[in-house]
Amino acid sequence: MIRAGIVGASGLAGGDLIRLIVQHPELELTFLGGSSNLGRRPAELHPGLRMDLGLTVEAVTEAVADKTDVLFLATPAPVSADLARLLADKGPTIIDLSGAFRIRTTELHDRWYPKVNRSTELADRFVYGVPELIGDQLPQATLISLPGCYATSITLALAPLTLELGLDLKTVVIDGKSGSSGGGLSMRKTDLHPLRNGAIAPYSPTGHRHAGEVRDFFERAKPGTIGSLSMSAYGVSHVRGLMTSSYVFTDQEVNQRDLHRAYTRFYKGKQFVRVRRHNETLIPVPDPQAVLGSNYCDVTVLYDEEAKRIVALAALDNLVKGAAGQAIQAANLRFELPEESGLTMQPVMPA
């Protein structure tokens, strides 16, 4: 068995990591780390997990290296940066779910994460990206940085255009909508039920840090290019789930049939990305409610003939494919297990 530890065990992503690891056939949960809930059991922190794992939340020290083969950091970015400095050369594979090491370019990192101090040398050692796109790098990786939930959705929606078709995307405009779990468990006035319920809140209308990491990733991945990339983000009253709509303008000739074929070809064999026609089900897809509880990302591509734009849509569960599930997927690839191990759950709908 592969010994797994979680730091940030009391958070939402930490809870989903516990849920997924305890039902994984090859992972054994051997450590729970944190700072604000020391001594508490998982069942106290996560009401849905009524199980005795024989573990309580402990402080994180270098000794965790002797207890784990893989350590998931479901922690704020400044905490992840500190823990990576402490543990990077101590033994366990580190899979970081925060933004500490997502953006390689120093100037761009400092813009979006000004409070996260990290060395360039350590940042360069992290492998970053969605497993579907960088999976061949993971078996040799000991430091892995996972994309944010929005970035996962956007990258999977755009990748076939650049990496498969090699298009030069002149302008990309992204509209993102996410449920309240995307903000974690921090209590903010705007997240109170009377203000959040039924809302469509433009909390980041002129830019979002996940767009920064998308740009950084695609600037390193060829052959296609992206000129201008901008994003607006909205909070909606769902708890789980997010959707991104990417409106893409290019001077190159495209059509609906070739676009759909390119997406289908690019994601052939990638079992967690479902390329869908938007009218193939009783409700238009992709829709976050059609993937909740699963590790799927549903992707649809359309061509707007009148406006001469590509519309790339993607939906996922931000706590699974956007966080804990993707982390397990990366661990599976790192340890050369079947990619679907522990992730075969189907979506729950209605939810």
Solvent accessible surface area in square Angstrom, and as a share of the most:
residue,aa,sasa,rsa
1,M,140,0.62
2,I,26,0.13
3,R,83,0.30
4,A,0,0.00
5,G,0,0.00
6,I,0,0.00
7,V,4,0.02
8,G,13,0.13
9,A,1,0.01
10,S,29,0.19
11,G,24,0.23
12,L,54,0.27
13,A,22,0.17
14,G,0,0.00
15,G,8,0.08
16,D,8,0.04
17,L,0,0.00
18,I,1,0.00
19,R,71,0.26
20,L,0,0.00
21,I,1,0.00
22,V,58,0.33
23,Q,97,0.43
24,H,9,0.04
25,P,81,0.51
26,E,68,0.31
27,L,6,0.03
28,E,82,0.37
29,L,22,0.11
30,T,32,0.18
31,F,3,0.01
32,L,1,0.00
33,G,0,0.00
34,G,18,0.18
35,S,98,0.63
36,S,97,0.63
37,N,29,0.15
38,L,96,0.48
39,G,49,0.47
40,R,99,0.36
41,R,108,0.39
42,P,1,0.01
43,A,25,0.19
44,E,77,0.35
45,L,32,0.16
46,H,22,0.10
47,P,126,0.79
48,G,75,0.72
49,L,15,0.08
50,R,231,0.84
51,M,69,0.31
52,D,122,0.63
53,L,53,0.26
54,G,70,0.67
55,L,29,0.15
56,T,52,0.30
57,V,4,0.03
58,E,63,0.28
59,A,60,0.46
60,V,32,0.18
61,T,73,0.42
62,E,87,0.39
63,A,53,0.41
64,V,2,0.01
65,A,16,0.13
66,D,114,0.59
67,K,76,0.32
68,T,3,0.02
69,D,46,0.24
70,V,0,0.00
71,L,0,0.00
72,F,0,0.00
73,L,0,0.00
74,A,22,0.17
75,T,16,0.09
76,P,89,0.56
77,A,13,0.10
78,P,58,0.36
79,V,64,0.37
80,S,0,0.00
81,A,1,0.01
82,D,76,0.39
83,L,17,0.08
84,A,0,0.00
85,R,117,0.43
86,L,59,0.29
87,L,0,0.00
88,A,13,0.10
89,D,110,0.57
90,K,92,0.39
91,G,65,0.63
92,P,4,0.03
93,T,3,0.02
94,I,0,0.00
95,I,0,0.00
96,D,0,0.00
97,L,19,0.10
98,S,10,0.07
99,G,5,0.04
100,A,0,0.00
101,F,1,0.00
102,R,21,0.08
103,I,0,0.00
104,R,62,0.23
105,T,48,0.28
106,T,60,0.35
107,E,129,0.58
108,L,33,0.17
109,H,3,0.01
110,D,73,0.38
111,R,163,0.60
112,W,58,0.20
113,Y,9,0.03
114,P,100,0.63
115,K,170,0.72
116,V,8,0.05
117,N,116,0.59
118,R,39,0.14
119,S,52,0.33
120,T,78,0.45
121,E,108,0.49
122,L,9,0.05
123,A,1,0.00
124,D,75,0.39
125,R,93,0.34
126,F,3,0.01
127,V,27,0.15
128,Y,25,0.09
129,G,2,0.01
130,V,1,0.01
131,P,3,0.02
132,E,12,0.05
133,L,32,0.16
134,I,10,0.05
135,G,17,0.16
136,D,119,0.62
137,Q,89,0.39
138,L,1,0.00
139,P,37,0.23
140,Q,143,0.64
141,A,7,0.05
142,T,64,0.37
143,L,3,0.01
144,I,1,0.00
145,S,0,0.00
146,L,4,0.02
147,P,3,0.02
148,G,2,0.02
149,C,22,0.13
150,Y,4,0.02
151,A,0,0.00
152,T,0,0.00
153,S,0,0.00
154,I,0,0.00
155,T,5,0.03
156,L,0,0.00
157,A,0,0.00
158,L,0,0.00
159,A,0,0.00
160,P,0,0.00
161,L,0,0.00
162,T,1,0.00
163,L,45,0.22
164,E,59,0.27
165,L,61,0.30
166,G,22,0.21
167,L,11,0.06
168,D,72,0.37
169,L,1,0.01
170,K,123,0.52
171,T,41,0.24
172,V,0,0.00
173,V,64,0.37
174,I,1,0.01
175,D,32,0.17
176,G,0,0.00
177,K,72,0.30
178,S,7,0.05
179,G,2,0.02
180,S,33,0.21
181,S,8,0.05
182,G,47,0.46
183,G,31,0.30
184,G,37,0.36
185,L,119,0.59
186,S,76,0.49
187,M,152,0.68
188,R,115,0.42
189,K,153,0.65
190,T,98,0.57
191,D,38,0.20
192,L,75,0.37
193,H,130,0.58
194,P,117,0.73
195,L,96,0.48
196,R,38,0.14
197,N,93,0.48
198,G,64,0.61
199,A,26,0.20
200,I,117,0.59
201,A,38,0.29
202,P,78,0.49
203,Y,119,0.45
204,S,21,0.14
205,P,67,0.42
206,T,134,0.78
207,G,19,0.18
208,H,22,0.10
209,R,111,0.40
210,H,16,0.07
211,A,10,0.08
212,G,6,0.06
213,E,0,0.00
214,V,0,0.00
215,R,56,0.21
216,D,5,0.02
217,F,22,0.09
218,F,7,0.03
219,E,93,0.42
220,R,131,0.48
221,A,20,0.16
222,K,129,0.55
223,P,86,0.54
224,G,2,0.02
225,T,62,0.36
226,I,22,0.11
227,G,43,0.41
228,S,59,0.38
229,L,23,0.11
230,S,56,0.36
231,M,5,0.02
232,S,27,0.18
233,A,0,0.00
234,Y,53,0.20
235,G,1,0.01
236,V,18,0.10
237,S,48,0.31
238,H,107,0.48
239,V,101,0.58
240,R,65,0.24
241,G,2,0.02
242,L,1,0.00
243,M,49,0.22
244,T,0,0.00
245,S,15,0.10
246,S,0,0.00
247,Y,60,0.23
248,V,0,0.00
249,F,74,0.31
250,T,24,0.14
251,D,121,0.63
252,Q,76,0.34
253,E,168,0.76
254,V,22,0.13
255,N,66,0.34
256,Q,65,0.29
257,R,155,0.57
258,D,63,0.33
259,L,1,0.00
260,H,26,0.12
261,R,130,0.48
262,A,0,0.00
263,Y,0,0.00
264,T,68,0.39
265,R,130,0.47
266,F,44,0.18
267,Y,8,0.03
268,K,169,0.72
269,G,75,0.72
270,K,75,0.32
271,Q,87,0.39
272,F,9,0.04
273,V,8,0.05
274,R,64,0.23
275,V,36,0.21
276,R,36,0.13
277,R,130,0.47
278,H,73,0.33
279,N,108,0.56
280,E,89,0.40
281,T,52,0.30
282,L,187,0.93
283,I,54,0.27
284,P,100,0.63
285,V,5,0.03
286,P,6,0.04
287,D,36,0.18
288,P,20,0.13
289,Q,63,0.28
290,A,12,0.09
291,V,0,0.00
292,L,21,0.11
293,G,16,0.15
294,S,0,0.00
295,N,1,0.00
296,Y,33,0.13
297,C,0,0.00
298,D,0,0.00
299,V,0,0.00
300,T,1,0.00
301,V,3,0.02
302,L,48,0.24
303,Y,42,0.16
304,D,37,0.19
305,E,106,0.48
306,E,167,0.75
307,A,50,0.39
308,K,115,0.49
309,R,70,0.26
310,I,1,0.00
311,V,16,0.09
312,A,0,0.00
313,L,24,0.12
314,A,0,0.00
315,A,0,0.00
316,L,0,0.00
317,D,0,0.00
318,N,4,0.02
319,L,17,0.08
320,V,0,0.00
321,K,0,0.00
322,G,7,0.07
323,A,15,0.12
324,A,0,0.00
325,G,0,0.00
326,Q,0,0.00
327,A,0,0.00
328,I,0,0.00
329,Q,0,0.00
330,A,0,0.00
331,A,1,0.01
332,N,0,0.00
333,L,33,0.17
334,R,48,0.18
335,F,49,0.21
336,E,140,0.63
337,L,34,0.17
338,P,81,0.51
339,E,41,0.18
340,E,60,0.27
341,S,12,0.08
342,G,14,0.13
343,L,2,0.01
344,T,96,0.56
345,M,42,0.19
346,Q,110,0.49
347,P,33,0.21
348,V,91,0.52
349,M,93,0.42
350,P,120,0.75
351,A,97,0.76
